[in-house]
Amino acid sequence: MAHHRSNIPYQEQNDLLESELSAKTNRLKQIAIKIGDEARYQNDLLKKMVKYLTILKNYIFFKG
């Protein structure tokens, strides 16, 4: 995204761009944290599914 701020002094341009970059970096960090949380939740769910399917398989195998 091009920023045309030729009438703004360089230090102010730099400060503004730095602030925008910081905000985007913080947003990306929050998204990464949410992805990590979701991945941990999904892994836990899969482990529980394997556990219950193993129990069910053993029940069917020994009952039959």
Secondary structure, 3 states (H helix, E strand, C coil): CCCCCCCCCHHHHHHHHHHHHHHHHHHHHHHHHHHHHHHHHHHHHHHHHHHHHHHHHHHHHHHC
